[in-house]
Amino acid sequence: MDKEVGMSGVDAKTIVYVSLKDRGGAMSEEAGFHCSPGDPTRTVAMTSLVKLYEIAWAIKNEELDLQTARQRFFGKQINKAQNTM
């Protein structure tokens, strides 16, 4: 949507990120949000968590370096309706 209206990430009001942490042999999934509680984009961001975790696991399992991961995933639209990228 940002690209359609000529905006970029610096214009974002809601940011969601996920990470995988090694907790002594057991991996944990963690998510973080930068948003306002009443903002409608907050709900949209939260509904994308599963797909974002799939991306994080792909990066880990395929042992992608930063450059390759950015080329493959950065700026991709996550299509909520079809659960695809």
Rosetta blueprint (number, residue, H / E / L):
1 M L
2 D L
3 K L
4 E L
5 V L
6 G L
7 M L
8 S L
9 G H
10 V H
11 D H
12 A L
13 K L
14 T L
15 I E
16 V E
17 Y E
18 V E
19 S E
20 L E
21 K E
22 D E
23 R L
24 G L
25 G L
26 A L
27 M E
28 S E
29 E E
30 E E
31 A E
32 G E
33 F E
34 H E
35 C L
36 S L
37 P L
38 G L
39 D L
40 P H
41 T H
42 R H
43 T H
44 V H
45 A H
46 M H
47 T H
48 S L
49 L H
50 V H
51 K H
52 L H
53 Y H
54 E H
55 I H
56 A H
57 W H
58 A H
59 I H
60 K H
61 N H
62 E L
63 E L
64 L L
65 D L
66 L H
67 Q H
68 T H
69 A H
70 R H
71 Q H
72 R H
73 F H
74 F L
75 G L
76 K L
77 Q L
78 I L
79 N E
80 K L
81 A L
82 Q L
83 N L
84 T E
85 M L
